């Protein structure tokens, strides 16, 4: 499921001081968010109205699932692939005052998604994680969740990741949410709980059709 090289390249863009895909003009009208400003991103949104404060509703091009999408984020054209209705991967990013965000969602609808252990091994390899996962049920899906903290060149990186498996069929989404802030920023340590709350909110919002 995971294209490790693709994710590493995306993570590198973030670590080097900002996600190029999310650059937007400084002066933007209040009702005109980064997601709506970008035509490529806008094409994934079900409506131009927020479904929750600061969130739109994203719909996969496979037509298989929806999830919450941050209003200040932009989807990369480069790290993007869809194969009919059984596979899709997207990467999106956002530059914020206190942290840079990079998220990666990979959908798959194949029998191998039933092998939870193998998929968690792939996810762990992709993010360099060696720990255990928490498992919890949300409506018609199960979420296998973990998080990791690391420091690179004066920056602190918080990564929240999960394997989200639909109950009763072969649909699954692998979701990785990374927030990076400067270690010298006094607000940086508090970002972990703030960003984890956002990451979990998006993960729990995944709705399979």
C-alpha positions in Angstrom: 0.0 0.0 0.0 2.7 2.4 0.9 5.1 4.1 -1.5 7.9 4.8 0.9 10.0 6.8 -1.5 7.0 9.1 -2.3 6.3 9.8 1.3 10.0 10.4 2.1 10.2 13.0 -0.7 7.1 14.7 0.6 8.4 14.7 4.2 11.7 16.2 3.0 9.8 19.1 1.4 8.2 19.8 4.8 11.5 19.5 6.7 13.3 21.9 4.4 11.2 24.7 5.6 7.7 24.7 4.2 5.5 22.9 1.9 5.8 24.4 -1.6 2.4 23.0 -2.7 0.6 25.1 -0.1 2.0 28.6 -0.9 -0.8 31.1 -1.4 -0.9 34.8 -1.8 -0.7 36.7 1.5 -3.8 38.7 1.0 -6.8 36.4 0.5 -10.4 37.5 1.0 -12.0 36.0 4.1 -14.3 33.7 2.3 -11.6 32.5 -0.1 -9.5 29.8 1.6 -6.4 28.1 0.3 -8.3 25.0 -0.5 -10.9 26.9 -2.6 -8.2 29.1 -4.2 -6.5 26.0 -5.7 -8.6 24.5 -8.6 -6.9 21.1 -8.3 -7.8 20.9 -4.6 -11.3 22.4 -5.0 -12.1 19.6 -7.5 -12.0 17.1 -4.6 -14.4 19.0 -2.3 -18.1 18.2 -2.3 -19.1 21.8 -1.6 -17.5 25.2 -1.2 -19.2 25.6 2.2 -17.4 24.4 5.3 -19.1 21.3 6.8 -17.4 22.1 10.2 -15.4 25.1 11.2 -12.2 25.2 9.2 -13.0 22.0 7.4 -14.5 21.0 4.0 -15.7 17.5 2.9 -13.2 15.7 0.7 -14.4 13.0 -1.6 -12.0 10.4 -3.1 -11.8 10.3 -6.9 -12.5 6.5 -6.6 -15.9 7.5 -5.1 -15.1 5.1 -2.2 -14.8 7.4 0.8 -15.1 10.9 2.2 -13.2 12.7 5.0 -12.8 16.1 6.6 -10.3 18.3 4.8 -8.6 21.4 6.3 -9.6 24.7 4.7 -6.0 26.0 4.6 -4.6 22.9 2.9 -3.7 22.3 -0.8 -3.4 18.9 -2.5 -0.1 18.2 -4.4 -0.5 17.4 -8.1 2.9 15.6 -8.1 2.2 13.1 -5.3 -1.1 12.1 -6.6 -2.3 8.8 -8.2 -5.6 7.1 -8.9 -6.2 3.7 -10.3 -9.8 3.1 -11.3 -11.8 2.5 -8.1 -9.3 0.3 -6.1 -6.4 2.6 -5.4 -5.7 6.3 -4.7 -3.0 8.3 -3.0 -3.0 12.0 -2.2 -0.6 14.3 -0.3 -1.7 17.7 1.0 0.1 20.4 2.9 -0.5 23.6 4.8 1.7 26.3 6.2 0.5 27.7 9.6 1.8 30.2 12.0 3.0 27.6 14.5 3.5 24.5 12.4 3.9 23.2 8.9 1.5 20.3 8.0 1.9 17.5 5.6 -0.7 14.7 5.3 -0.8 11.6 3.2 -3.9 9.5 2.5 -3.7 6.2 0.6 -6.9 4.3 -0.2 -7.0 0.6 -1.3 -9.8 -1.8 -2.0 -8.1 -5.2 -2.4 -8.2 -8.5 -0.5 -4.7 -7.9 1.1 -6.2 -5.1 3.3 -7.6 -7.9 5.4 -4.0 -8.8 6.6 -3.9 -6.1 9.3 -0.5 -7.2 10.6 1.2 -6.9 7.2 -0.3 -3.5 6.5 0.8 -2.2 9.9 4.3 -3.5 9.2 4.3 -1.5 6.0 3.1 1.6 7.7 5.6 1.3 10.5 8.4 0.9 7.9 7.3 4.0 6.1 7.4 6.2 9.1 10.3 4.5 10.9 8.1 3.3 13.9 8.9 0.3 16.0 6.1 0.4 18.6 2.6 -0.9 19.0 -0.7 0.4 17.7 -3.9 1.2 19.6 -7.0 -0.3 18.1 -10.4 1.3 18.4 -13.8 1.0 16.7 -15.5 3.9 15.1 -19.0 3.2 13.6 -18.4 0.9 10.6 -14.6 0.9 10.7 -11.6 0.0 12.9 -8.7 2.3 13.4 -5.2 1.2 14.2 -3.4 4.3 15.5 0.1 5.3 16.7 2.3 8.4 16.9 5.9 9.3 16.8 8.1 12.4 17.8 11.4 13.2 16.3 13.9 16.1 16.0 15.7 17.1 12.8 17.9 20.2 12.4 16.3 22.3 15.1 12.8 21.2 14.2 10.4 19.0 16.1 8.3 16.6 14.0 5.1 15.1 15.4 3.7 12.3 13.2 0.3 10.7 13.8 -0.6 7.7 11.6 -3.2 5.0 11.2 -4.6 2.1 9.2 -8.3 2.6 8.9 -10.1 -0.6 7.9 -13.7 -0.8 6.8 -15.8 -3.5 8.5 -17.2 -6.1 6.2 -15.3 -5.4 2.9 -11.7 -4.8 1.6 -11.7 -1.0 1.8 -8.9 0.7 3.8 -7.2 4.1 4.2 -3.7 4.5 5.4 -3.4 8.1 6.8 -0.2 9.9 7.9 -0.4 13.4 9.4 2.9 15.2 10.2 3.2 18.6 12.0 6.7 20.2 12.2 7.6 23.3 14.2 10.9 25.1 15.2 12.4 23.8 18.4 13.2 27.4 19.4 9.5 28.3 19.2 8.2 28.3 22.8 4.8 27.2 21.4 6.3 24.2 19.7 5.9 21.7 22.6 2.1 22.4 22.9 1.6 21.6 19.2 1.7 17.9 19.9 -1.7 17.8 21.6 -3.2 20.3 19.3 -2.2 18.5 16.1 -3.0 15.1 17.5 -6.6 16.3 18.2 -6.8 17.4 14.5 -5.3 14.2 13.1 -7.6 12.0 15.1 -10.6 14.2 14.1 -9.7 13.6 10.4 -9.1 9.9 10.8 -12.4 9.3 12.6 -14.2 11.3 9.9 -13.2 8.8 7.2 -16.5 7.4 5.9 -16.5 4.4 3.5 -19.3 4.1 0.9 
